[in-house]
Amino acid sequence: MSGWFPVLITLFKGVHIAALILWCAGLLALPLMLSRHDPAGTAAEYSRIRRATHTTYAILVTPAAVVAVVAGTWLIFFREVFVPWLYAKLLFVAALAAAHAWIGHLVVQVAEKPEKHRLPRSYLPITAVGIPVIAILMLVLGKPDLWDFPLPGWLLEPQGGQLPFDVPKR
């Protein structure tokens, strides 16, 4: 490894962690912000809270999610981490992205249909975010050995196919 490569990995890891903190904190805060929507309140109060949730989702949480995923993807290839716990982590990242989309849908529903919106209780979206976050943390920090997990044979053995591009030799 050359002298700049460890610095690059450290930089990407720092960006990845900072973006994850923003993404996860925002996804946990948005359901609480959405619970403050009250169409019975004054128009100014409703507008202020709606703008705050929309801005938080569009300007803070979504860009943080994109940065976290991009930096994390680069880290996978930089570190060549292709192990079962990583694949399990990616499954929970997909669940976190699905929760992100659902919360975004709720933000849009509140903005477009203020008199008809029926938000779920705050604990539902918080749980939808919390479970993947906790699972991701357990997998990343624990790095459990999942080789004994029963997988179909076609996932464990090379299939002899050729990639549609050349793979560089080491």
Secondary structure as the mmCIF struct_conf table of DSSP 4:
data_model
#
loop_
_struct_conf.conf_type_id
_struct_conf.id
_struct_conf.beg_label_comp_id
_struct_conf.beg_label_asym_id
_struct_conf.beg_label_seq_id
_struct_conf.end_label_comp_id
_struct_conf.end_label_asym_id
_struct_conf.end_label_seq_id
TURN_TY1_P TURN_TY1_P1 GLY A 3 GLY A 3
HELX_RH_AL_P HELX_RH_AL_P1 TRP A 4 LEU A 34
TURN_TY1_P TURN_TY1_P2 SER A 35 ARG A 36
TURN_TY1_P TURN_TY1_P3 PRO A 39 ALA A 40
BEND BEND1 GLY A 41 GLY A 41
HELX_RH_AL_P HELX_RH_AL_P2 ALA A 43 THR A 55
HELX_RH_PI_P HELX_RH_PI_P1 THR A 56 VAL A 61
HELX_RH_AL_P HELX_RH_AL_P3 THR A 62 ARG A 79
TURN_TY1_P TURN_TY1_P4 GLU A 80 GLU A 80
HELX_RH_AL_P HELX_RH_AL_P4 PRO A 84 GLU A 112
TURN_TY1_P TURN_TY1_P5 PRO A 114 LYS A 116
HELX_LH_PP_P HELX_LH_PP_P1 LEU A 119 ARG A 121
TURN_TY1_P TURN_TY1_P6 SER A 122 SER A 122
HELX_RH_AL_P HELX_RH_AL_P5 TYR A 123 GLY A 142
TURN_TY1_P TURN_TY1_P7 TRP A 147 ASP A 148
BEND BEND2 PHE A 149 PHE A 149
HELX_RH_AL_P HELX_RH_AL_P6 GLY A 153 LEU A 156
BEND BEND3 GLU A 157 GLU A 157
HELX_LH_PP_P HELX_LH_PP_P2 GLY A 161 LEU A 163
BEND BEND4 PRO A 164 PHE A 165
HELX_LH_PP_P HELX_LH_PP_P3 ASP A 166 LYS A 169
#
